[in-house]
Amino acid sequence: MPRYFCVYLLAALLPNKKFRTYIGSTNHFARRLRQHNGFITGGARTTKRISHSHRYPLFPILIVQGFSKLAYARAFEWRAKHIRADPRHRWRDERCRLLHPRVRKILTLLHQKKWTRKCPDSTTESLRVVWFPSSRRLWMRPRQTKRYLPDHVEQVML
């Protein structure tokens, strides 16, 4: 059975009604989420700071699944952390302003032909975006985001 890797977006809701987000990559998302929330050892230092030592749990917003190599998932993760949302890329729509900036960056990145020089063409990877129920009750309506995804990316709503 082939092994696939994913890039995920987590968020923590703090008492001041602000969100802190984290982007990461893994091959076993359920285990990694438990690590980030402190249930098992091995979470990232950043998520410990974001969740104020696990007092405010991190919950998933979306996952981009289907990377064939960990290096491709890590390249996508790195670019998602360092890219600017492209102002020319369909973001003039008023409804898209409801999306969190990190979500807009991920959607922008999915439209790019290559994430880095060493990555293959993005259309060769069979990617899909999985939206979690927590994303619906927060700052966006994922059903409206299908129009912002490229044709080669599948969308799944949980």
Secondary structure, DSSP 8 states (H G I E B T S, - for coil): ----EEEEEEEEE-TTS-EEEEEEEES-HHHHHHHHTTSSS---HHHHHHTTTTTS--EEEEEEEEESSHHHHHHHHHHHHH----TTSSTTSGGGGGS-HHHHHHHHHHHSS-SSTTS--GGGS--EEEE-HHHHTTT--GGGGGGGS-TTSEEEE-
